[in-house]
Amino acid sequence: MNLPFDDLALATTILDYNAEFHMRQFHFITNRRARQVGIKEPIPGTVNVLTDSTSATTYG
């Protein structure tokens, strides 16, 4: 789903977090919330990009 402001959100990568990671994380949270309220995940196959070491940098 592309919205008119998609290209403006996180246009600049900050600490290796960019618009693509943001949308993938948003999809993960959407699925997590769906499970919490007992409905089918609307976006199958999502992963938490903040803890997936293959797609996000871990700091610390």
C-alpha positions in Angstrom: 0.0 0.0 0.0 1.5 3.3 -1.0 0.2 6.6 0.4 0.8 10.1 -1.0 3.3 10.9 1.8 5.3 7.6 1.7 8.2 9.3 0.0 8.4 12.0 2.7 8.4 9.7 5.7 12.0 8.9 6.7 13.4 10.2 3.4 16.8 10.3 5.1 18.2 7.2 6.7 18.9 7.7 10.4 21.1 5.2 12.3 20.5 2.6 9.6 16.7 3.0 10.1 14.9 4.1 6.9 11.4 4.1 5.4 11.6 0.5 4.3 12.5 -0.7 7.8 9.8 1.6 9.3 7.0 0.0 7.0 8.3 -3.5 7.7 8.1 -2.8 11.5 4.7 -1.3 11.1 3.5 -4.4 9.4 5.0 -6.6 12.1 3.2 -4.5 14.8 -0.1 -4.7 12.9 0.2 -8.5 12.9 1.1 -8.7 16.5 -1.9 -6.6 17.5 -4.2 -8.7 15.3 -3.0 -11.8 17.2 -3.6 -10.1 20.5 -7.2 -9.4 19.7 -7.8 -12.8 18.2 -8.0 -12.2 14.5 -6.0 -13.5 11.5 -2.8 -11.7 10.6 -3.6 -9.3 7.8 0.0 -9.2 6.5 1.5 -12.7 6.6 5.3 -13.3 6.8 6.4 -10.2 8.7 9.4 -10.1 11.0 10.5 -7.7 13.7 13.2 -5.8 11.9 14.5 -4.3 15.1 15.6 -7.7 16.4 16.3 -9.5 13.0 20.1 -9.4 12.8 19.9 -10.0 9.0 18.1 -6.8 8.2 18.8 -4.3 11.0 21.9 -3.1 12.8 22.1 -3.9 16.5 23.6 -1.2 18.6 25.0 -1.7 22.1 
